[in-house]
Amino acid sequence: MSVLPRGFFDRLWTKPFFIFSCIMIFKIYLTWFVLFNESSPWKPLVTDIISVWLLFCLIEYFTARRKLLLYMIVNLLLTTVFFAAIMYYKYYGVIVTYHALRQVNQVGEVKDSVFSLIDPQYMLIFIDIIVLSIWFFAGKSMKHWRKRIAGKASRKVVAAAFLVLLTFCFANIWPHRASMNELTQASNMGLLNYEAYMILGDKKEEPEPMQAITAEAIRELKGNAVVDDPQMWGAAEGRNLIIIQMEAFQRLLLGLELDGKEVTPVMNALLGESLFFPHFYQQVGQGNTSDAEYVVNTSFYIPPRGAASQIYGGKALPSLPKLLQESGYFTGTFHTNDVKFWSRNELYQAIGFDRYYDKEFFGSDDIVSFGPSDEVLYRRTAEELGRLQAEGKPFYSHVIAMTAHHPFKLPEDKISIELPDEYHNTFLGDYLTAQHYADKALGQFIDALKQNGVWDNSLIMIYGDHLGLPMYSLDPTDKKLLEQILGREYSYSDMLNIPLVATIPGVTEQVVMPHTGGQIDIFPTAANLLGLSMQDRIFFGQDLLNHTSNLLPQRYYLPSGSLITDQAVFVPGSGYEDGEVYSLGDSEPVDGDVTVDEYERALQLLKFSDSYIDQLEAHN
C-alpha cells in the first residue's frame, strides 16, 4: 500500500519548482561534464542544485502571480551562466567570472572565433527555453496552468528551507576560500557558489610596499645574480629594433613537414642565421594578443583578472619604448586593426610609443577578418621603415601580424599549401594552412626590408603571441593528428610553447639556445643586445643570453598558481600539496621536483608585479 497520497505524482509534475529543478539538473550535469574531471555523480547535486533551489525559494516566498515567468527568467539567467562557463573554458581553460564582462564589447570583433567554439550538443542547453517561451505565449493550456500554480506556498516552510539551503551553500563555500586552482575551487564550491563568491567575496590583497620591490629582491626570487660581463652585450648597438609578433604561432610549426612540404619554410630558413629559443612560453591572459604586446614591452606580468590594456592602460608604465627613447630612438607600433580594439589606444599611451599605426594608416585593401591582411601590413610597414631609416634616426617598430587568427578560416586566394587528405576539414588543418600563409607573408616582409636596406641595419626578434590550439577545444581527430606530428600526446607545455628567434644580420649564426624563457624576457634580452643598461630599473624578465635558470608564473590557460620551470610544468590543486607536475612534453602527471620554494617564489613575483603597477601614477 502506497504511503503517498493519491495523485501525488500528477500534482508534482504541475509544480514549477519540480519541473525546473529537473531542467536545471540536466544543465548542471552537462556543464560539469565539460568543465570538471569529476568522478562523483553526487557532487553536482550537493553543490549546484542547492544554489538553484535557493533562488527558487525566493520565487516561492515572494511571488504569487507571474510565478512561472520568474522561473523562466531565472532559468534563462542560470543557463546563460552555464553556457558562458562552457564557452570560456573551451578557449581559456579557466572558469569565467564577472570580470569577463569587460570583454563583452569585443565579442562582435571575434564572433567567428566564438561561433567556432560552439558545438551543436551544447546548444541543447537552450532547447527548453525556446519550447517554454513558445508555449508560454502561444499555448492555450499555459493559461490554465498559470492559474493552477498561482498563490504562495507556505512562507514558514519556504523560509525554513531557504535557511537550510543557505547553510549548505555556506558550508560548500567556506572551506575552499583559499583554494588556488579555480577549477578545483569551483568544483568544490559548486559553479554557482563560486560565481557568487567571486562577486561578493572578491577583494584585492594589500599591496607590497614600493620600497620592498627592488631589482635585487626580484633577482633573488628569480634565483639569478648580476652578470658582470654579459655575453653579446651591445652586439646590435646602434641598430634599429624590429620585433615581430606572430598571431597564434606555436613552436610545433617550426621544422614541420607534411608530405614533404614545409609548413613554415621562411621561418625554417631564418633559423639558419639566428639565435633560436625553442623552450620559450607564452605569458598572456584574457587580452591574448594585446596582453602579449603589454608583457613584451614592459617585462611585467599580466593582471590577475582582465586584459592588461583595460586594467593598466591608465598607468605610466616603465617600458622598452621609453628606454629606447632615452637613446634617441623613434618608437612605433604597427597593427592593422582599429586602435580602440582592446583599448590599445590607452595601452600605447601608457607604454609611451611615439606613434601607433592602425587601420587608418593601412587603409581598407585586402580585408581579412579584423582588418587588412598580413601582406598589406608588411608592405606598408616596410615602406614606412625605409622612410624612417632615411631620416637617419634609429627606430623601434613593434609589428603585430593578425591574419592567422582563430578560427583560421582563410579566403581561398590566401591558401597556398595542399595538406594531406586527413587534414582536410579539420581545425588543425585550418590552423596549419593559416600559419603557412603567415609565414609566406613574413617572407615578403623580409625581402622588402633587405631591398630597402633596413634588414642589415637592424636587430630582428620574432615570437608567437599566444597558442592557437587550445587543448580544451580540440576534437578527437585533431588530437590524433597532433599525436602523429609530435610522436606523443599533445600536452600543456606543447600548448604554451611559442618560439623566439633573434637575428642580427652579419653577426648571428645558427645557435639553438636551450634556456627556458617567456615573453617577459624579450625586453631585457633586447636591451642586452642593443647595449642598453637596465640597472636600477624594475622589470621581471631576464636576459636569456646570460641566465640559464628561469621561473615562469602562469595566470591563464592554466589555473592560478601554475608555473613553468626549466624541467616541468606545475599545476596546483587547492594548493601546492595536491598539485600535479608534468615534465615538459608529457601529458600525464609525473613524480617531479618542482619545489614548494619555487611555487612560493612564483606567487611572490606575481604579487610584486601587481603591487608595483597598482601604485604607479597615472600617465599624462
QUIPEPE-V452960 format. One record per residue. RES is the residue in one small letter. PHI is phi in degrees with one decimal (none if undefined). PSI is psi as a letter, one per 40 degrees, with the letter a starting at -180 (999 if undefined). Layout:
res->(RES	RES)
phi->(PHI	PHI)
psi->(PSI	PSI)
This chain:
res->(m	s	v	l	p	r	g	f	f	d	r	l	w	t	k	p	f	f	i	f	s	c	i	m	i	f	k	i	y	l	t	w	f	v	l	f	n	e	s	s	p	w	k	p	l	v	t	d	i	i	s	v	w	l	l	f	c	l	i	e	y	f	t	a	r	r	k	l	l	l	y	m	i	v	n	l	l	l	t	t	v	f	f	a	a	i	m	y	y	k	y	y	g	v	i	v	t	y	h	a	l	r	q	v	n	q	v	g	e	v	k	d	s	v	f	s	l	i	d	p	q	y	m	l	i	f	i	d	i	i	v	l	s	i	w	f	f	a	g	k	s	m	k	h	w	r	k	r	i	a	g	k	a	s	r	k	v	v	a	a	a	f	l	v	l	l	t	f	c	f	a	n	i	w	p	h	r	a	s	m	n	e	l	t	q	a	s	n	m	g	l	l	n	y	e	a	y	m	i	l	g	d	k	k	e	e	p	e	p	m	q	a	i	t	a	e	a	i	r	e	l	k	g	n	a	v	v	d	d	p	q	m	w	g	a	a	e	g	r	n	l	i	i	i	q	m	e	a	f	q	r	l	l	l	g	l	e	l	d	g	k	e	v	t	p	v	m	n	a	l	l	g	e	s	l	f	f	p	h	f	y	q	q	v	g	q	g	n	t	s	d	a	e	y	v	v	n	t	s	f	y	i	p	p	r	g	a	a	s	q	i	y	g	g	k	a	l	p	s	l	p	k	l	l	q	e	s	g	y	f	t	g	t	f	h	t	n	d	v	k	f	w	s	r	n	e	l	y	q	a	i	g	f	d	r	y	y	d	k	e	f	f	g	s	d	d	i	v	s	f	g	p	s	d	e	v	l	y	r	r	t	a	e	e	l	g	r	l	q	a	e	g	k	p	f	y	s	h	v	i	a	m	t	a	h	h	p	f	k	l	p	e	d	k	i	s	i	e	l	p	d	e	y	h	n	t	f	l	g	d	y	l	t	a	q	h	y	a	d	k	a	l	g	q	f	i	d	a	l	k	q	n	g	v	w	d	n	s	l	i	m	i	y	g	d	h	l	g	l	p	m	y	s	l	d	p	t	d	k	k	l	l	e	q	i	l	g	r	e	y	s	y	s	d	m	l	n	i	p	l	v	a	t	i	p	g	v	t	e	q	v	v	m	p	h	t	g	g	q	i	d	i	f	p	t	a	a	n	l	l	g	l	s	m	q	d	r	i	f	f	g	q	d	l	l	n	h	t	s	n	l	l	p	q	r	y	y	l	p	s	g	s	l	i	t	d	q	a	v	f	v	p	g	s	g	y	e	d	g	e	v	y	s	l	g	d	s	e	p	v	d	g	d	v	t	v	d	e	y	e	r	a	l	q	l	l	k	f	s	d	s	y	i	d	q	l	e	a	h	n)
phi->(none	-73.1	-88.2	-86.9	-63.2	-58.9	78.8	-57.7	-69.0	-62.4	-69.5	-60.3	-70.2	-94.4	-86.4	-61.2	-57.6	-71.9	-62.4	-74.2	-65.0	-62.2	-61.9	-69.5	-61.5	-59.6	-70.6	-62.6	-66.1	-62.2	-65.6	-65.4	-59.4	-80.6	-85.4	-119.8	-86.5	-108.1	-89.0	-79.5	-73.9	-94.5	-59.7	-59.5	-75.4	-88.3	-120.2	-73.2	-66.9	-63.7	-64.4	-63.7	-62.4	-59.9	-68.8	-64.2	-62.2	-63.5	-63.9	-66.0	-74.8	-99.2	-121.9	-112.2	-95.8	58.3	-61.6	-63.5	-61.4	-67.0	-59.0	-67.1	-66.9	-62.6	-58.1	-64.0	-64.0	-67.8	-61.8	-62.6	-62.3	-62.6	-66.1	-62.5	-63.0	-63.7	-64.1	-65.7	-64.4	-64.1	-103.1	-91.6	76.8	-131.0	-87.1	-69.6	-132.5	-63.0	-61.6	-68.5	-60.5	-62.2	-87.7	-56.3	-72.4	-95.7	-60.1	-58.6	-72.8	-113.4	-59.9	-62.5	-65.2	-62.0	-63.5	-67.6	-84.8	-85.8	-80.1	-54.0	-65.2	-74.9	-70.9	-59.1	-64.6	-103.2	-58.9	-62.6	-66.4	-64.6	-62.7	-65.6	-65.7	-62.8	-64.8	-62.8	-95.7	-121.4	-81.1	-68.3	-68.8	-63.1	-61.7	-64.2	-65.3	-61.3	-67.8	-66.5	-94.2	-63.7	108.7	-85.9	-74.3	-57.7	-66.3	-66.3	-64.9	-64.6	-63.7	-64.6	-62.9	-60.7	-65.9	-63.9	-65.1	-61.7	-62.8	-62.7	-61.4	-61.4	-66.3	-75.9	-82.7	-57.6	-68.6	-113.3	-62.4	-93.3	-61.4	-81.2	-79.0	-61.5	-65.4	-63.6	-63.0	-67.7	-65.5	-75.6	-79.4	98.3	-58.6	-68.5	-62.5	-62.4	-63.0	-65.2	-62.9	-65.1	-78.6	-87.3	-107.2	-74.1	-147.5	-77.3	-70.5	-64.6	-71.3	-67.9	-63.2	-57.9	-67.5	-84.6	-94.2	-117.5	-59.8	-66.6	-63.6	-66.9	-61.1	-64.3	-65.4	-77.3	81.3	-117.3	-124.2	-66.4	-100.8	-73.6	-129.0	-66.2	-66.9	58.9	-62.0	68.9	-61.4	-118.0	-56.9	82.4	-81.8	-66.4	-117.8	-120.4	-111.8	-109.7	-102.7	-93.1	-65.9	54.5	-92.0	-99.6	-59.5	-62.4	-71.6	-71.7	80.0	-74.6	-124.8	-126.6	53.1	78.6	-106.6	-73.8	-76.8	-129.7	-62.9	-66.7	-64.0	-60.1	-67.6	-63.4	-60.2	-67.6	-133.1	-134.7	-83.4	-119.5	-109.8	-75.8	-100.0	-125.7	-132.6	-70.2	-141.3	-95.9	-138.4	-59.8	-86.6	48.8	-58.0	-67.4	-64.6	-62.0	-58.7	-65.2	-62.7	-63.9	-88.7	-120.3	61.0	-116.8	-80.2	-66.5	-68.2	-61.4	-146.0	90.5	-77.5	-57.9	-62.8	-87.1	-86.8	-110.0	-62.7	-90.7	-90.4	-88.5	-85.7	-60.7	-157.5	-62.3	-57.3	-68.2	-63.1	-68.6	-61.6	-64.0	-102.5	87.8	-83.5	-85.8	-126.5	-149.5	-122.2	-119.5	-152.6	-80.3	-85.6	-65.7	-63.1	-81.3	-64.8	60.4	55.5	-63.9	-58.1	-71.8	-62.2	-65.4	-69.8	-65.2	-73.6	98.5	-60.8	-66.1	-154.3	-112.6	-113.0	-122.7	-55.8	-63.3	-75.4	-84.4	82.0	-121.8	-82.3	53.2	-73.7	-131.4	60.2	-80.7	177.6	-55.1	-67.7	-58.3	-61.3	-67.2	-52.9	-71.5	-64.4	-67.5	-66.6	-59.7	-61.4	-68.4	-67.5	-62.0	-64.8	-64.4	-64.8	-63.5	-75.8	84.3	-112.7	-64.3	-136.7	-118.2	-122.9	-104.7	-109.6	-108.4	-81.6	-139.1	-61.8	-82.1	-102.7	-50.7	-95.6	67.0	-96.2	-93.1	-61.1	-56.2	-73.4	-98.0	-88.5	-133.2	-135.0	-101.3	-88.3	-56.3	-54.8	-68.1	-91.7	-67.5	59.8	-121.1	-62.8	-62.8	-61.3	-62.5	-61.3	-65.3	-63.7	-65.0	-73.0	-64.0	-62.1	-60.9	-65.2	-63.6	-64.5	-59.5	-60.2	-65.9	-64.8	-59.9	-60.8	-65.8	-68.2	-69.2	-69.8	-93.6	84.8	-74.8	-56.1	-72.7	-112.6	-136.0	-100.4	-114.5	-123.3	-128.5	-148.3	-88.2	-80.4	-168.9	-61.9	-117.2	-122.1	-64.4	-65.5	-74.2	-116.3	-80.1	-88.2	-57.1	-64.3	-62.2	-64.0	-66.4	-65.9	-64.7	-63.1	-65.4	-67.1	-85.5	79.6	-167.3	-68.5	-66.4	-125.5	-56.9	-66.9	-61.2	-63.7	-91.2	-80.7	-115.7	-90.4	-128.6	-127.5	-125.9	-127.7	-119.8	-52.2	85.8	-118.3	-82.2	-132.2	-66.7	-139.5	-91.9	-93.1	-80.2	-67.7	-77.5	-147.6	-142.0	-58.1	-66.0	-90.8	-66.3	-56.4	-65.8	-67.7	-63.5	-61.6	-61.8	-64.4	-87.1	74.8	-109.3	-72.7	-106.2	-60.7	66.9	-98.9	-92.2	-153.7	-115.7	-89.2	-147.3	-70.6	-69.2	-85.1	-132.1	-135.6	-96.6	-107.0	-144.1	-140.3	-119.7	-65.6	-120.8	-125.2	-135.2	69.6	-129.8	-61.9	-56.0	92.6	-72.6	-154.6	-120.2	-112.3	-69.1	-116.4	-155.7	-109.8	-113.3	-122.6	-74.3	-98.6	-64.8	-162.7	-71.4	-59.9	-103.6	-77.9	-124.1	-111.9	-122.2	-66.3	-59.1	90.7	-101.4	-95.6	-117.6	-57.8	-130.1	-81.6	-103.9	-126.1	-72.3	-89.2	-63.3	-64.5	-63.4	-59.8	-70.0	-67.0	-64.0	-64.8	-69.0	-60.2	-62.3	-65.2	-59.2	-62.6	-58.1	-64.7	-62.9	-69.9	-58.7	-97.0	-71.0	-75.7	-72.3	-76.1	-74.1)
psi->(h	h	e	i	i	h	e	d	d	d	d	d	e	e	h	d	d	d	d	d	d	d	d	d	d	d	d	d	d	d	d	d	d	d	d	h	g	h	d	h	e	e	d	d	d	e	c	d	d	d	d	d	d	d	d	d	d	d	d	d	d	e	h	d	i	f	d	d	d	d	d	d	d	d	d	d	d	d	d	d	d	d	d	d	d	d	d	d	d	d	d	d	e	i	h	i	a	e	d	e	d	d	e	d	e	e	d	d	d	f	d	d	d	d	d	d	e	h	i	d	d	d	e	d	e	e	d	d	d	d	d	d	d	d	d	d	e	e	h	d	d	d	d	d	d	d	d	d	e	i	i	i	i	h	d	d	d	d	d	d	d	d	d	d	d	d	d	d	d	d	d	d	d	d	e	e	d	e	h	d	h	d	d	d	d	d	d	d	d	i	d	d	d	d	d	d	d	d	d	d	e	h	i	i	i	h	i	i	i	d	e	e	g	i	d	d	d	d	d	d	d	e	f	i	i	h	h	d	g	i	i	f	h	e	d	f	h	e	i	i	h	h	h	h	h	h	h	f	h	i	d	e	d	h	e	h	h	h	f	e	h	h	d	g	d	d	d	d	d	d	d	e	f	i	h	h	g	d	g	h	i	i	f	i	b	d	e	b	d	d	d	d	d	d	d	d	e	d	f	i	i	i	i	d	i	i	i	d	d	d	d	e	e	e	i	g	h	i	i	d	d	d	d	d	d	d	e	e	i	h	h	i	i	h	h	e	i	h	e	e	h	f	f	d	d	d	d	d	d	d	d	f	i	d	i	i	h	a	d	d	d	e	a	f	i	f	h	h	c	d	a	i	i	d	d	d	d	d	d	d	d	d	d	d	d	d	d	d	d	d	e	e	h	i	i	h	h	h	h	h	i	e	d	f	i	h	e	f	h	i	i	d	e	e	h	f	h	h	i	i	d	e	e	h	f	i	d	d	d	d	d	d	d	d	d	d	d	d	d	d	d	d	d	d	d	d	d	d	d	d	d	e	e	d	d	e	f	i	h	h	h	h	i	i	d	i	i	e	g	h	e	e	e	h	i	d	d	d	d	d	d	d	d	d	d	d	e	i	i	h	i	d	d	d	d	e	h	i	i	h	h	h	h	g	h	e	d	i	i	h	h	h	h	e	i	h	i	i	d	e	e	d	d	d	d	d	d	d	d	e	f	h	h	e	h	e	i	h	i	e	a	i	h	e	e	e	h	e	i	i	h	g	i	i	e	i	d	i	i	i	e	i	i	h	a	e	d	i	h	h	h	i	b	d	a	d	d	f	i	i	h	h	i	h	e	h	e	i	i	i	g	a	f	h	i	d	d	d	d	d	d	d	d	d	d	d	d	d	d	d	d	d	d	d	e	i	i	i	i	999)
